[in-house]
Amino acid sequence: MAFAGVLSDADVKAALGGCAAADSFDYKKFFKACGLAAKSSDEVKKAFAIIDQDNSGFIEEEELKLFLQNFSAGARALTDKETKTFLAAGDSDGDGKIGVDEFAALVKA
């Protein structure tokens, strides 16, 4: 698991179970359930680096669509509606992507 040593397998499994159905993803509930909301800013930055698959320094819409698969390879992709809602919540500067500081604010929201 990409988050080994940062998040517990049981917490991640519970968080993924809570959003298994299409259009059920809620980032606030997910970050609390998986334990990321309680982590230090350095650990949140490490999580950002994992999710930023292309190492661009930003999480773009396509990376958000596959967000849950960073936590478990068998997890579903987010729906277009979930992806756009997630992006809108995190993109505070309106550039169409989520930077590390925006991600940290989203996790702690």
Summary of the structure (lengths in Angstrom):
residues: 109
radius of gyration: 12.5
end to end distance: 24.8
largest distance: 35.0
contacts: 297
relative contact order: 0.18
helix: 55%
strand: 4%
